[in-house]
Amino acid sequence: ARILLLMSGMSYRAFFLGASGAFASAWALQTVACGETSTRAGGPPETVWAYPSPYDADASRSSRFLQRRDFTTWSNQWNLRALLAAWEESDTEETWPWVWTWRNPNGPHFVFVGVDDTTLELARSIAGRSEKNNLTVVVPSVDELDAKVVGDLYAARCAVIEQRPQQIDFEAKVLMLQDERIICYDKVFFS
């Protein structure tokens, strides 16, 4: 007999190919870092956690796991979509954080967060494709870049902003900097 294993998530299914060519299957036991799975009749495996589970109510009293609070930080987040909507609705009212760059109907906006050895070549390529392409480079400080690189970025039609990112909404394609300027983009690159 032969065995065919198909992986799915944290479990696998074993298909036993008998001499007659008929398929028979069974959920196999698999030991994983967080626990074990046990066979449940007619369905996927049921997770059986080692005691105490990190998800048990009393897990915080356990010395087995490091405490979650040691690895989490909390911060306020802006609703960037709501800020953009408020900014779009009014011709007279400003929002803060400030919408610093909005999407340009005449051409897409490409944002580079950080600079590495591929940034300049990519910026030149994007700028060369169309005069309507808008490019922005966000760096903590231009002092950390070679002066020639900064000049080459300007020559590639890049606006260079000295700031760090604070928050991003990938779905709305909005980046907020630590000084609370909002940058809308069509494509973003991280270095």
Salt bridges, closest charged atoms under 4 A:
ASP58 OD2 - ARG61 NH2 3.98
ASP152 OD2 - ARG124 NH2 3.62
ASP152 OD2 - LYS148 NZ 2.92
ASP169 OD2 - ARG81 NE 3.09
GLU171 OE1 - ARG81 NH2 3.03
ASP179 OD2 - ARG181 NE 2.80
